Structures are given as C-alpha cells and as structure tokens.
Amino acid sequence: MSDSAISDSLQVNAFDHITLVVKDLEASRKFYVDFLGMDHVPRPAFTFEGHW
C-alpha cells in the first residue's frame, strides 16, 4: 500500500465518546483544553469525577 493510500485510509474526520483513565484528572483536562484546544462542556452530575 502506498503512503498516500495509508494516509487517506487513516484520516479522522471526528471522534466522539472516548474514555481515558488518567492519574491526574486536572493535568489531563489542562492538556486537552489548554494545549490541544478541545472544548470543555457541561457534564452531568455522575457519582465519579470526570470532564467532558
């Protein structure tokens, strides 16, 4: 398979609903929001900590 065929087949247009288990929740939030520029959105009041 050529490099361009691999690149085309691995193109990501969007992703949704992933779960990451991390040691430092706030450091992870800062990385995804402040560094990568992802949106931080309201989250339901679950019985466990997390960010959306």
N, C-alpha and C positions, 0 to 999 in steps of 0.2 A: 504494500500500500504506500502511495507517495505521501510526502509530508503534508501537502495541501489537502489530500483526502482525509488524513488523520485529523488535521486541524478543523476541517469542515464538519467531520463527524463528532467532534468533541465540543462544538460551540454550545455554550449555555446561554439561553435567552432569559431564563428566570428560574428561581427556585423558591420553594415555599415549605413551611412546616418541617424544619430540621430541629433536632435536639442535640445539644452538646453538653456533656457533663464536664464541668471545669472545677478546678480547685479554688480559684479566686473569681467570684462572680462579678465584682465591681471592676477588676482589672480587665476581665473579658468584655464587659459592657463598654468600657472606655476604648478598647481596641476596635471593636466592631463599629461603634458610633463615631468616635473622635478620629480614628485613623483611617478606617475603610469608608466612612461616610454613610453607613447604613442608618435607617430611620429607627428611632426608639418610639414605640407606640404603646398606648394603654394596654394593660394586661388584666385579665380577670383576677379576683382575689382567691387564688388557689391556696391550699394549705402548705405549700412549699415555695421557697424563693425562686425567682427567675426574672427574666426580662424578655420582652418582645420587641 
